[in-house]
Amino acid sequence: MLNDMYDIFDLIVKKTNAFLNYINQIETIRNKDIVIEHELPQQRFRKRKRMVDETTEDSFITDPMKKFKVEVFKSVISQAIQSISQRFEANKQIYENFSGLITRNFKSLDLLSDSKFTDIAKKIGIDNVELKNELLSFTQIYRLVFFIFMFFKNGSFILFLILYVYLLILIIYVC
């Protein structure tokens, strides 16, 4: 995902040029003498005198846009990716352990082995089987609360009351 950032340079240049064209049109309409250039200036490269035994020439990037892309954009993106990776790599195991609390992962939570919860259980100070059971009961309660919330959201309050009364009658009958 982060490595895809290298590919958005052309999109950024396109959007920037469109924005600068728009600004220049506005300034032209207002009769202002402000013109914002949207092309990078062409730089002149000095040629170094070659020695007698030198056979290769130094290659320079002559296109200013390519030079900006290589020297500035890619180095900034590389530094940002490296910084983000360093910050989150140290806590990767913790993130993986707590990924079970994301609602879309609730279905796979009961498929996990008890050893998956060992690190969290050690930090909390409880047994990992007990922690897994607590998380499983939490997921069931969450599903029930989410189900009730969806009834209220859709305006099915009467249907919820009927379901609630039915459950009360069922509980009284069973007991």
Backbone as JSON, one array per atom type, in Angstrom:
{
  "sequence": "MLNDMYDIFDLIVKKTNAFLNYINQIETIRNKDIVIEHELPQQRFRKRKRMVDETTEDSFITDPMKKFKVEVFKSVISQAIQSISQRFEANKQIYENFSGLITRNFKSLDLLSDSKFTDIAKKIGIDNVELKNELLSFTQIYRLVFFIFMFFKNGSFILFLILYVYLLILIIYVC",
  "N": [[0.82, -1.19, 0.0], [1.87, 1.29, 0.89], [3.99, 1.43, -0.87], [2.76, 1.99, -3.24], [2.64, 4.67, -3.38], [4.71, 5.73, -4.85], [3.82, 5.69, -7.43], [1.97, 7.69, -7.81], [2.92, 10.11, -8.64], [2.68, 11.2, -11.26], [-0.07, 11.7, -11.34], [-0.29, 13.66, -9.35], [1.2, 15.72, -10.54], [-0.41, 16.24, -12.77], [-2.82, 17.13, -11.55], [-1.83, 19.37, -10.22], [-0.98, 21.0, -12.35], [-3.46, 21.47, -13.56], [-4.69, 22.93, -11.52], [-2.98, 25.19, -11.4], [-3.39, 26.25, -13.98], [-6.06, 27.0, -13.71], [-5.85, 28.96, -11.68], [-4.26, 30.85, -13.02], [-6.04, 31.58, -15.06], [-8.04, 32.82, -13.56], [-6.6, 34.99, -12.51], [-6.02, 36.3, -14.88], [-8.56, 37.09, -15.68], [-9.13, 38.9, -13.67], [-7.47, 40.89, -14.38], [-4.88, 41.05, -13.41], [-1.35, 41.16, -13.02], [-0.12, 38.81, -12.39], [1.45, 35.86, -12.96], [1.63, 32.48, -12.78], [4.02, 30.13, -13.21], [3.91, 26.89, -14.64], [5.79, 25.09, -15.3], [8.89, 23.6, -14.67], [12.02, 25.33, -14.43], [14.48, 25.05, -17.01], [17.62, 23.69, -16.47], [21.03, 24.52, -16.92], [23.68, 22.45, -17.69], [26.95, 22.07, -16.61], [29.82, 21.12, -18.33], [32.39, 19.01, -17.46], [35.86, 19.04, -17.75], [37.35, 16.34, -19.32], [39.68, 13.87, -18.31], [42.58, 12.32, -19.77], [42.57, 9.5, -19.62], [39.94, 8.88, -19.03], [36.96, 7.29, -19.95], [34.22, 7.24, -19.85], [31.29, 9.25, -19.77], [29.73, 11.47, -17.48], [26.37, 11.02, -16.64], [23.53, 13.04, -16.81], [20.34, 14.02, -15.57], [18.3, 15.51, -17.72], [15.71, 16.42, -18.08], [13.7, 18.53, -16.26], [11.42, 17.81, -14.79], [11.62, 15.04, -14.46], [13.97, 15.02, -13.01], [13.16, 16.33, -10.66], [11.3, 14.45, -9.8], [12.93, 12.2, -9.28], [14.97, 13.16, -7.52], [13.68, 14.62, -5.5], [10.83, 13.97, -5.0], [10.72, 11.07, -4.9], [12.65, 10.57, -2.95], [11.54, 11.82, -0.71], [9.15, 10.35, -0.41], [10.27, 7.8, 0.04], [11.57, 8.25, 2.47], [9.36, 8.85, 4.08], [7.94, 6.41, 3.98], [9.82, 4.72, 5.16], [9.99, 5.86, 7.72], [7.35, 5.52, 8.7], [7.21, 2.73, 8.62], [9.21, 2.04, 10.51], [8.09, 3.09, 12.86], [5.75, 1.61, 13.22], [6.52, -1.02, 13.06], [7.67, -1.94, 15.42], [5.52, -2.38, 17.11], [4.06, -4.32, 15.88], [3.31, -6.97, 16.56], [1.56, -6.53, 18.69], [-0.5, -5.15, 17.39], [-1.39, -7.17, 15.68], [-2.34, -8.99, 17.57], [-4.47, -7.58, 18.74], [-6.13, -7.37, 16.61], [-8.27, -9.0, 16.59], [-10.3, -7.64, 17.8], [-11.52, -6.07, 15.94], [-14.51, -5.59, 14.27], [-15.11, -6.93, 11.87], [-13.53, -9.13, 12.05], [-14.62, -10.8, 13.9], [-15.91, -13.19, 13.28], [-13.88, -14.96, 12.66], [-12.63, -15.19, 15.05], [-13.32, -17.24, 16.86], [-12.11, -19.34, 15.63], [-9.45, -19.14, 16.11], [-6.49, -20.3, 17.76], [-5.84, -21.08, 21.23], [-3.31, -20.29, 21.94], [-2.76, -17.99, 20.56], [-3.6, -15.87, 22.05], [-1.77, -15.62, 24.06], [0.3, -13.66, 24.47], [-1.13, -11.27, 25.01], [-2.6, -12.12, 27.22], [-0.59, -12.6, 29.11], [0.31, -9.99, 29.57], [-1.96, -8.83, 30.66], [-2.45, -10.48, 32.78], [-4.02, -12.77, 33.08], [-5.4, -16.04, 32.35], [-4.87, -17.45, 29.1], [-6.91, -18.95, 27.87], [-9.13, -18.15, 29.29], [-9.17, -15.46, 28.55], [-9.73, -15.72, 25.8], [-12.31, -16.82, 25.96], [-13.65, -14.67, 27.16], [-13.45, -12.75, 25.13], [-14.93, -14.05, 23.14], [-17.48, -14.11, 24.35], [-17.88, -11.38, 24.45], [-18.09, -10.8, 21.7], [-20.5, -12.05, 21.09], [-22.31, -10.56, 22.64], [-21.9, -8.08, 21.45], [-22.87, -8.56, 18.86], [-25.59, -8.93, 19.44], [-26.27, -6.4, 20.51], [-25.7, -4.83, 18.27], [-27.6, -5.86, 16.5], [-29.97, -5.05, 17.79], [-29.58, -2.28, 17.65], [-29.75, -1.89, 14.88], [-32.45, -2.39, 14.5], [-33.6, -0.15, 15.81], [-32.53, 1.86, 14.26], [-33.7, 1.47, 11.77], [-36.27, 2.09, 12.34], [-37.95, 0.17, 13.36], [-39.27, -0.16, 15.85], [-41.57, -1.24, 17.02], [-41.49, -3.88, 16.13], [-39.2, -4.63, 17.51], [-40.13, -4.44, 20.16], [-42.08, -6.47, 20.15], [-40.42, -8.69, 19.73], [-38.9, -8.51, 22.08], [-40.86, -8.9, 24.1], [-41.63, -11.49, 23.41], [-39.23, -12.87, 23.94], [-39.1, -12.46, 26.72], [-41.38, -13.88, 27.57], [-40.63, -16.41, 26.74], [-38.36, -16.84, 28.37], [-39.55, -16.79, 30.93], [-41.27, -18.97, 30.68], [-39.45, -21.09, 30.32], [-38.03, -21.06, 32.72]],
  "CA": [[0.0, 0.0, 0.0], [2.74, 2.46, 0.93], [4.83, 1.46, -2.07], [1.97, 2.54, -4.34], [2.8, 6.12, -3.36], [5.64, 6.11, -5.91], [3.12, 5.74, -8.71], [1.0, 8.79, -7.9], [3.59, 11.35, -9.02], [2.07, 11.75, -12.48], [-1.39, 12.22, -10.98], [-0.07, 14.91, -8.62], [1.62, 16.72, -11.52], [-1.58, 16.57, -13.58], [-3.74, 17.94, -10.74], [-1.17, 20.64, -9.95], [-1.06, 21.8, -13.57], [-4.85, 21.91, -13.72], [-4.92, 23.99, -10.53], [-2.26, 26.39, -11.81], [-4.11, 26.82, -15.12], [-7.26, 27.64, -13.17], [-5.43, 30.19, -10.99], [-3.83, 31.81, -14.05], [-7.24, 32.09, -15.73], [-8.69, 33.76, -12.64], [-5.8, 36.21, -12.45], [-6.18, 36.99, -16.16], [-9.88, 37.71, -15.65], [-9.05, 40.04, -12.75], [-6.51, 41.82, -14.96], [-3.69, 41.13, -12.57], [-0.13, 40.81, -13.73], [0.48, 37.66, -11.72], [1.45, 34.64, -13.77], [2.31, 31.39, -12.09], [4.51, 29.17, -14.2], [3.7, 25.51, -14.24], [6.88, 24.24, -15.77], [10.13, 23.85, -13.95], [13.01, 25.93, -15.34], [15.5, 24.16, -17.57], [18.93, 24.04, -15.94], [22.16, 24.31, -17.81], [24.65, 21.58, -17.04], [28.33, 22.37, -16.96], [30.61, 19.95, -18.7], [33.69, 18.97, -16.81], [36.91, 18.62, -18.67], [37.72, 14.95, -19.09], [41.1, 13.53, -18.33], [42.96, 11.51, -20.93], [42.23, 8.09, -19.46], [38.5, 8.71, -18.77], [36.24, 6.84, -21.15], [32.78, 7.42, -19.7], [30.79, 10.58, -19.44], [28.71, 11.49, -16.44], [25.03, 11.23, -17.21], [22.69, 13.94, -16.05], [18.92, 14.02, -15.92], [18.09, 16.82, -18.33], [14.31, 16.83, -17.92], [13.55, 19.02, -14.88], [10.35, 17.09, -14.1], [12.18, 13.76, -14.04], [14.95, 15.3, -11.96], [12.39, 16.59, -9.44], [10.7, 13.18, -9.39], [13.96, 11.31, -8.74], [15.74, 13.73, -6.42], [12.86, 15.16, -4.41], [9.61, 13.22, -4.7], [10.98, 9.69, -4.48], [13.38, 10.55, -1.68], [10.58, 12.16, 0.35], [8.27, 9.19, -0.23], [11.06, 6.74, 0.66], [11.78, 8.61, 3.88], [8.07, 8.71, 4.77], [7.66, 4.97, 4.12], [10.76, 4.18, 6.15], [9.6, 6.36, 9.04], [6.11, 4.84, 9.1], [7.54, 1.32, 8.88], [9.93, 1.95, 11.78], [7.2, 3.38, 13.98], [4.73, 0.59, 13.42], [7.11, -2.36, 13.09], [7.93, -2.32, 16.81], [4.27, -2.79, 17.75], [3.33, -5.16, 14.93], [2.73, -8.11, 17.26], [0.41, -6.04, 19.47], [-1.57, -4.88, 16.43], [-1.94, -8.45, 15.23], [-3.11, -9.59, 18.67], [-5.72, -6.85, 18.95], [-6.95, -7.36, 15.39], [-9.49, -9.75, 16.89], [-11.34, -6.72, 18.28], [-12.16, -5.43, 14.8], [-15.78, -6.29, 14.13], [-15.14, -7.84, 10.73], [-12.74, -10.32, 12.4], [-15.3, -11.55, 14.96], [-16.26, -14.54, 12.82], [-12.69, -15.81, 12.69], [-12.08, -15.2, 16.41], [-13.48, -18.55, 17.5], [-11.25, -20.3, 14.95], [-8.07, -18.96, 16.56], [-6.06, -21.19, 18.84], [-5.68, -20.4, 22.52], [-1.95, -19.76, 22.04], [-2.73, -16.67, 19.94], [-3.89, -14.88, 23.07], [-0.79, -15.76, 25.13], [1.0, -12.4, 24.74], [-2.05, -10.33, 25.67], [-2.96, -12.68, 28.52], [0.54, -12.37, 30.02], [0.35, -8.57, 29.93], [-3.12, -8.54, 31.5], [-2.31, -11.28, 33.99], [-5.05, -13.81, 33.17], [-5.17, -17.22, 31.52], [-5.22, -17.16, 27.7], [-8.2, -19.58, 27.56], [-10.13, -17.26, 29.88], [-9.22, -14.27, 27.7], [-10.45, -16.08, 24.57], [-13.73, -16.96, 26.3], [-14.18, -13.31, 27.36], [-13.61, -12.13, 23.81], [-16.05, -14.71, 22.45], [-18.73, -13.62, 24.93], [-18.02, -9.99, 24.01], [-18.57, -10.78, 20.32], [-21.93, -12.39, 21.09], [-23.03, -9.39, 23.16], [-21.81, -7.05, 20.43], [-23.81, -8.9, 17.78], [-26.94, -8.67, 19.93], [-26.44, -4.94, 20.58], [-25.74, -4.35, 16.9], [-28.9, -6.27, 15.97], [-30.96, -4.14, 18.39], [-29.34, -0.96, 17.09], [-30.27, -1.86, 13.52], [-33.9, -2.25, 14.6], [-33.91, 1.24, 16.12], [-32.12, 2.69, 13.13], [-34.67, 1.3, 10.69], [-37.59, 2.5, 12.79], [-38.76, -1.01, 13.66], [-39.38, -0.22, 17.3], [-42.67, -2.15, 17.36], [-40.96, -5.22, 15.93], [-38.29, -4.88, 18.62], [-40.94, -4.69, 21.36], [-42.67, -7.8, 20.01], [-39.33, -9.63, 19.96], [-38.55, -8.42, 23.49], [-41.93, -9.56, 24.87], [-41.53, -12.91, 23.1], [-38.09, -13.4, 24.7], [-39.48, -12.48, 28.15], [-42.31, -15.01, 27.76], [-39.82, -17.62, 26.59], [-37.53, -16.99, 29.58], [-40.45, -17.13, 32.04], [-41.77, -20.32, 30.44], [-38.36, -22.04, 30.52], [-37.69, -21.1, 34.15]],
  "C": [[0.87, 1.26, 0.0], [3.6, 2.57, -0.32], [4.08, 1.97, -3.29], [2.1, 4.06, -4.42], [3.76, 6.59, -4.44], [4.92, 6.36, -7.22], [2.18, 6.94, -8.86], [1.63, 10.11, -8.33], [2.94, 11.99, -10.23], [0.69, 12.33, -12.22], [-1.26, 13.56, -10.25], [0.33, 16.02, -9.59], [0.43, 17.17, -12.35], [-2.54, 17.48, -12.81], [-3.14, 19.31, -10.45], [-1.23, 21.55, -11.17], [-2.47, 22.31, -13.81], [-5.16, 23.04, -12.75], [-4.23, 25.28, -10.94], [-2.89, 27.04, -13.03], [-5.35, 27.57, -14.66], [-6.9, 28.97, -12.49], [-5.0, 31.25, -12.0], [-5.01, 32.39, -14.8], [-7.96, 33.1, -14.84], [-7.93, 35.07, -12.59], [-5.88, 36.99, -13.76], [-7.52, 37.71, -16.2], [-9.85, 38.95, -14.76], [-8.09, 41.11, -13.24], [-5.32, 42.07, -14.04], [-2.49, 40.7, -13.4], [0.61, 39.65, -13.06], [0.34, 36.45, -12.64], [2.26, 33.6, -13.02], [2.73, 30.37, -13.14], [4.26, 27.76, -13.71], [4.72, 24.57, -14.84], [8.14, 24.61, -14.99], [11.16, 24.43, -14.91], [14.06, 24.91, -15.78], [16.86, 24.62, -17.04], [20.02, 23.72, -16.95], [23.19, 23.48, -17.05], [26.05, 21.93, -17.54], [29.05, 21.07, -17.3], [31.99, 20.09, -18.07], [34.71, 18.47, -17.82], [37.34, 17.2, -18.31], [39.23, 14.79, -19.14], [41.36, 12.56, -19.49], [42.48, 10.08, -20.8], [40.75, 7.85, -19.15], [37.79, 8.33, -20.06], [34.74, 7.08, -21.05], [32.46, 8.86, -19.37], [29.77, 10.46, -18.32], [27.36, 11.75, -17.1], [24.22, 12.1, -16.26], [21.24, 13.76, -16.49], [18.63, 15.42, -16.44], [16.66, 17.32, -18.17], [14.09, 17.28, -16.48], [12.46, 18.29, -14.1], [10.85, 15.73, -13.62], [13.19, 13.95, -12.92], [14.24, 15.56, -10.63], [11.81, 15.29, -8.91], [11.74, 12.29, -8.71], [14.59, 11.89, -7.48], [14.89, 14.19, -5.25], [11.72, 14.23, -4.04], [9.9, 11.83, -4.17], [11.76, 9.62, -3.18], [12.46, 10.9, -0.51], [9.66, 10.99, 0.63], [9.02, 8.05, 0.44], [11.28, 7.01, 2.14], [10.48, 8.46, 4.67], [7.72, 7.24, 4.99], [8.56, 4.35, 5.17], [10.37, 4.61, 7.56], [8.34, 5.67, 9.56], [6.39, 3.38, 9.43], [8.26, 1.16, 10.21], [9.01, 2.16, 12.96], [6.24, 2.24, 14.26], [5.29, -0.83, 13.48], [7.32, -2.84, 14.52], [6.68, -2.87, 17.48], [3.44, -3.72, 16.87], [2.63, -6.33, 15.62], [1.5, -7.69, 18.07], [-0.77, -5.76, 18.54], [-2.22, -6.16, 15.95], [-2.79, -9.09, 16.32], [-4.45, -8.9, 18.87], [-6.58, -6.77, 17.69], [-8.23, -8.16, 15.58], [-10.62, -8.86, 17.37], [-12.01, -5.94, 17.15], [-13.39, -6.25, 14.45], [-15.81, -7.25, 12.94], [-14.34, -9.11, 10.99], [-13.43, -11.17, 13.46], [-15.6, -12.99, 14.54], [-15.06, -15.48, 12.9], [-12.09, -15.91, 14.09], [-12.2, -16.56, 17.06], [-12.65, -19.63, 16.81], [-9.79, -20.22, 15.41], [-7.74, -19.91, 17.7], [-5.87, -20.38, 20.12], [-4.29, -19.77, 22.65], [-1.83, -18.36, 21.42], [-2.91, -15.56, 20.98], [-2.85, -14.86, 24.19], [-0.13, -14.43, 25.48], [0.11, -11.41, 25.48], [-2.38, -10.82, 27.07], [-1.84, -12.48, 29.54], [0.57, -10.92, 30.49], [-0.8, -8.2, 30.86], [-3.02, -9.29, 32.82], [-3.43, -12.29, 34.19], [-4.67, -14.96, 32.25], [-5.62, -16.94, 30.09], [-6.54, -17.82, 27.28], [-9.33, -18.7, 28.09], [-10.29, -16.0, 29.04], [-9.99, -14.56, 26.41], [-11.94, -16.2, 24.84], [-14.38, -15.6, 26.52], [-14.4, -12.62, 26.02], [-14.76, -12.74, 23.03], [-17.39, -14.25, 23.02], [-18.97, -12.16, 24.55], [-18.57, -9.93, 22.58], [-20.05, -11.13, 20.24], [-22.77, -11.22, 21.58], [-23.03, -8.28, 22.11], [-22.79, -7.32, 19.3], [-25.25, -8.61, 18.19], [-27.22, -7.17, 19.97], [-26.53, -4.35, 19.18], [-27.08, -4.67, 16.24], [-30.0, -5.34, 16.49], [-30.82, -2.74, 17.8], [-29.91, -0.85, 15.67], [-31.8, -1.77, 13.51], [-34.29, -0.8, 14.86], [-33.59, 2.15, 14.94], [-33.14, 2.63, 12.01], [-36.09, 1.67, 11.1], [-38.5, 1.34, 13.12], [-38.88, -1.2, 15.17], [-40.48, -1.2, 17.73], [-42.22, -3.6, 17.2], [-40.0, -5.6, 17.06], [-39.08, -5.19, 19.9], [-41.58, -6.07, 21.31], [-41.61, -8.87, 20.28], [-38.94, -9.67, 21.44], [-39.59, -9.14, 24.36], [-41.87, -11.07, 24.64], [-40.38, -13.55, 23.88], [-38.4, -13.46, 26.19], [-40.4, -13.66, 28.44], [-41.55, -16.33, 27.67], [-38.96, -17.88, 27.83], [-38.39, -17.4, 30.77], [-40.94, -18.56, 31.89], [-40.7, -21.37, 30.72], [-38.02, -22.17, 32.0], [-38.85, -21.69, 34.91]]
}
